Amino acid sequence: MDEMGVGETDRVRAVLAASSGQLCSGIGTMVGYSVVEQIVAALARGESDLAVAREYGLDWKTVRA
C-alpha cells in the first residue's frame, strides 16, 4: 500500500469500513485487504464500479464507497 496515493488510501479505508458493516445497520462480510487492493487497482484502471462489484460478488455501493 506504500505506492498508493492519499485518495486511494482513503478509498481503501472506506471500502474496508463499508464492507465490515460499520457504516450500515445490516450484517456485513469483511473483505480481505488483498481484495480491497485489487478493487482499488481495477477502479484505477478505469473499470466500472458495477463490473468490479460483479467480479468480486459485492454490492456496487460498497465498491463505490
Secondary structure, DSSP 8 states (H G I E B T S, - for coil): -TTS-HHHHHHHHHHHHHHTTTTSSS------HHHHHHHHHHHHTT--HHHHHHHHT--HHHHH-
